[in-house]
Amino acid sequence: MSAPARQEETDAWLTYLDVADEISVWRVVYMRWIKRSFDVVGSLLLLIALGPLLLIIMAAIRMESSDVIFRQDRVGKDGGIFTIYKFCTMIPDRRSRQQPFLGEERRKHHKTRRDPRVTRFGVFLRRTSLDELPQIVNVLKGEMSFIGPRPELPSIVARYEPWQHERHLVRPGLSGWWQVTGRSELPMHENTDLDVFYVRNCAFGLDFEIFFKTFGALLKRRGAF
């Protein structure tokens, strides 16, 4: 991306205060400080509490794969690039063994129900969303939040329209508005609309609602594959 294009893209992101519908002192304080405090305390407690489970999952993955943690570049707050962590759910040398899966669903969605590259244990991890647990480390590092837009691939963000960059005004999240209203069943462009809605309406009440709806979405396993 050329320098002028990057500058124009950055200007299009504006600031959180420019795009939010209703600004109050409490809302600004929550977005800038309280939300991050919740993330730090919550991620530390979860890493301690889930330590044994994380070790068990890692051991189970090693029985099917030589790689345990999947790393990938994603676009975060203010357009910064960071490395996202997930448990490996696919065969590590899938690109050399077989053709990439390019089914109809793959072109429309982030994931698909019939992806032949996913390992047997990987299917379970995806169905239960346990493959996302390593992202708690991303939350602790300040690269992500528990609630926020899903972080997208740089190659996809490079094709964004200016309005879509509003989703980068806040930290990306483990869960978010689009995850609890449809998750992977929704086309990607609709996910962007929902993420922008979240950014423009982000507040403690909305995060609280998403937090509890996340458990319902996980129990129903809706769109998780």
C-alpha positions, -999 to 999 in steps of 0.1 A, spaced: 0 0 0 14 34 -10 21 61 16 -7 84 2 -32 56 2 -22 46 38 -26 82 50 -61 85 33 -71 52 49 -59 64 84 -78 96 81 -109 76 73 -107 58 106 -113 91 125 -115 85 162 -139 68 185 -153 101 196 -161 111 160 -183 80 152 -200 72 185 -237 82 185 -239 94 221 -209 104 241 -209 107 278 -181 111 303 -188 76 317 -188 61 283 -154 76 274 -139 65 308 -153 30 303 -138 27 268 -104 41 276 -97 27 310 -123 4 327 -127 -20 298 -89 -25 297 -88 -31 335 -115 -58 331 -94 -74 303 -62 -76 323 -78 -89 355 -101 -114 337 -73 -127 314 -50 -133 344 -77 -152 364 -87 -173 334 -51 -183 325 -47 -195 361 -80 -212 363 -78 -229 329 -41 -238 331 -48 -276 336 -74 -276 307 -50 -258 284 -23 -284 291 -47 -313 284 -58 -297 251 -22 -292 241 -13 -328 248 -43 -340 228 -34 -319 198 2 -333 199 -13 -368 193 -25 -356 159 -2 -328 149 33 -316 154 21 -280 158 1 -270 188 -3 -232 185 -15 -216 153 -2 -181 146 -15 -157 121 -12 -119 114 -44 -99 120 -53 -63 120 -60 -48 154 -67 -14 169 -58 16 148 -48 -7 119 -18 -22 138 -7 -58 129 -4 -84 156 -1 -121 159 -32 -140 169 -30 -173 187 -52 -203 184 -50 -240 190 -41 -259 158 -72 -276 144 -59 -284 109 -32 -307 95 1 -286 96 13 -294 61 -21 -292 45 -9 -269 17 17 -295 5 -5 -325 9 -37 -314 -8 -53 -286 -27 -67 -258 -4 -105 -262 2 -123 -237 -20 -159 -247 -17 -188 -224 -20 -191 -219 17 -154 -210 20 -158 -180 -3 -187 -166 17 -178 -175 53 -148 -176 76 -153 -213 82 -172 -242 67 -188 -273 81 -172 -296 55 -136 -285 55 -115 -317 50 -83 -301 64 -96 -301 100 -83 -329 123 -107 -351 143 -98 -333 176 -99 -300 157 -135 -306 149 -143 -308 186 -122 -278 194 -140 -257 168 -175 -269 178 -168 -259 214 -148 -228 205 -120 -241 227 -96 -234 198 -99 -197 207 -86 -201 243 -50 -191 235 -63 -156 225 -66 -150 262 -29 -142 259 -37 -117 232 -61 -101 256 -35 -99 284 -10 -84 260 -34 -56 251 -38 -67 215 -74 -79 219 -103 -74 243 -128 -100 256 -155 -81 237 -150 -64 203 -149 -68 165 -133 -99 152 -97 -92 140 -95 -97 102 -67 -107 79 -45 -79 64 -52 -92 29 -90 -87 35 -86 -53 52 -66 -41 23 -98 -43 2 -119 -24 28 -140 6 19 -132 36 41 -163 32 63 -153 -4 72 -121 8 90 -143 21 118 -141 -14 132 -104 -7 140 -112 21 163 -114 -3 192 -95 -35 202 -107 -66 184 -124 -91 207 -127 -128 215 -165 -124 212 -186 -96 198 -219 -84 184 -217 -105 152 -207 -136 170 -238 -136 192 -262 -126 164 -251 -152 138 -214 -161 141 -199 -179 111 -233 -184 95 -234 -148 83 -216 -136 52 -184 -116 59 -198 -83 46 -226 -85 71 -202 -92 99 -185 -59 91 -218 -41 94 -224 -56 128 -189 -47 139 -193 -11 129 -226 -10 149 -207 -23 179 -181 4 176 -207 32 173 -227 19 203 -200 4 225 -207 9 262 -207 -12 294 -244 -22 289 -237 -36 254 -206 -54 265 -225 -69 294 -253 -81 270 -227 -96 246 -209 -114 274 -239 -133 285 -252 -140 250 -218 -155 242 -226 -184 266 -259 -190 249 -242 -191 214 -216 -215 227 -241 -238 242 -262 -239 210 -229 -242 190 -245 -219 165 -222 -211 136 -192 -227 154 -173 -251 131 
